[in-house]
Amino acid sequence: MIQSERLRSITRQRTTSTTPIDESTLTSPSPSTDLKITVRFQPIGSTRILSTRVFKIGRNRNISTLILFIRKQIEVQSVFLYIQSSFQPNPDENLGTLYDLYKTGEELIISYCDTVAFG
């Protein structure tokens, strides 16, 4: 009987007491997963123009996501994307990485075309 009362007392203390949280152990969210970046699309040549050219896109997205999106928007079978009108990124390339390396102002400029445009 005494043991059960003691056990209840200990349990009650554990549930009602607050343990201080060490704030140094808390990690802030990674900017690469939470932030969105600004992407501006520019058509090359006679490629159809998107109705909206500037989008906010999550940093953790890949180029392949943009390829699928643009293919649907301009209704073509293939799309070629270029960063700074000079090189074609791999489909599995991360947008956050490209943004950090090649942004102009506060946006990543991606040119697109339905045929191979540069070499």
C-alpha positions as CSV (number, residue, x, y, z in Angstrom):
1,M,0.0,0.0,0.0
2,I,2.8,2.4,0.9
3,Q,4.6,1.4,-2.2
4,S,1.6,2.2,-4.5
5,E,1.1,5.6,-2.9
6,R,4.8,6.3,-3.3
7,L,4.7,5.2,-7.0
8,R,1.7,7.5,-7.6
9,S,3.5,10.4,-6.0
10,I,6.6,9.8,-8.2
11,T,4.5,9.4,-11.3
12,R,2.6,12.6,-10.5
13,Q,5.9,14.5,-10.0
14,R,7.2,13.3,-13.3
15,T,4.1,14.4,-15.2
16,T,3.7,17.8,-13.6
17,S,7.4,18.8,-13.4
18,T,8.9,20.7,-16.3
19,T,12.3,19.9,-17.4
20,P,14.3,22.9,-18.7
21,I,15.1,22.6,-22.4
22,D,18.7,23.3,-23.4
23,E,18.3,25.7,-26.4
24,S,21.7,24.8,-27.7
25,T,20.5,21.3,-28.6
26,L,17.7,22.7,-30.8
27,T,18.5,23.0,-34.4
28,S,17.0,25.6,-36.6
29,P,15.4,24.5,-39.9
30,S,17.8,24.2,-42.7
31,P,17.4,27.1,-45.2
32,S,17.9,24.6,-48.1
33,T,14.6,22.8,-47.2
34,D,12.3,25.6,-46.0
35,L,13.0,28.6,-48.3
36,K,11.7,29.2,-51.8
37,I,13.7,30.8,-54.5
38,T,12.6,33.0,-57.4
39,V,13.0,31.5,-60.8
40,R,12.5,33.6,-64.0
41,F,11.8,31.7,-67.2
42,Q,12.9,33.1,-70.6
43,P,12.0,31.6,-73.9
44,I,14.6,31.1,-76.6
45,G,13.8,31.8,-80.2
46,S,10.2,31.0,-81.3
47,T,9.4,28.9,-78.3
48,R,6.0,29.6,-76.8
49,I,6.0,32.1,-73.9
50,L,4.7,31.1,-70.5
51,S,1.8,33.2,-69.3
52,T,3.6,33.7,-66.0
53,R,7.3,34.0,-66.2
54,V,8.4,34.3,-62.6
55,F,7.7,31.6,-60.0
56,K,8.6,30.9,-56.4
57,I,9.9,27.3,-56.2
58,G,11.2,25.2,-53.3
59,R,15.0,25.0,-53.0
60,N,14.9,21.2,-52.7
61,R,13.3,20.7,-56.2
62,N,15.2,19.3,-59.1
63,I,15.5,20.5,-62.7
64,S,13.5,17.5,-63.8
65,T,10.5,19.0,-62.0
66,L,10.9,22.2,-64.0
67,I,11.2,20.2,-67.3
68,L,7.9,18.4,-66.6
69,F,6.2,21.6,-65.7
70,I,7.3,23.5,-68.7
71,R,6.5,20.6,-71.1
72,K,2.9,20.7,-69.8
73,Q,2.6,24.5,-69.9
74,I,3.8,24.9,-73.5
75,E,2.5,21.5,-74.7
76,V,5.6,20.1,-76.3
77,Q,7.3,16.7,-76.2
78,S,10.8,17.9,-75.1
79,V,12.2,20.9,-73.4
80,F,15.8,22.0,-73.0
81,L,16.7,24.3,-70.1
82,Y,19.8,26.5,-69.9
83,I,21.3,28.4,-67.0
84,Q,22.5,31.9,-67.9
85,S,21.9,30.9,-71.6
86,S,25.2,29.0,-71.5
87,F,24.9,25.5,-70.1
88,Q,22.3,22.8,-69.7
89,P,22.0,21.5,-66.1
90,N,21.5,17.8,-65.3
91,P,17.9,16.8,-64.6
92,D,18.8,15.7,-61.1
93,E,20.6,19.0,-60.3
94,N,19.2,20.7,-57.2
95,L,17.6,24.2,-57.7
96,G,19.0,25.5,-54.4
97,T,22.5,24.7,-55.5
98,L,22.1,26.3,-58.9
99,Y,20.5,29.4,-57.3
100,D,23.4,29.8,-54.9
101,L,26.0,29.5,-57.7
102,Y,24.3,31.3,-60.6
103,K,21.6,33.7,-59.3
104,T,21.3,37.1,-60.9
105,G,20.1,39.7,-58.5
106,E,17.7,37.7,-56.3
107,E,16.5,35.3,-59.0
108,L,17.7,32.3,-61.0
109,I,17.2,32.9,-64.7
110,I,16.4,29.8,-66.7
111,S,16.1,29.9,-70.5
112,Y,14.0,27.2,-72.2
113,C,13.6,26.0,-75.7
114,D,11.8,23.2,-77.5
115,T,14.9,22.4,-79.7
116,V,18.6,22.3,-78.8
117,A,19.6,26.0,-78.7
118,F,23.3,26.0,-77.8
119,G,25.7,23.6,-79.5
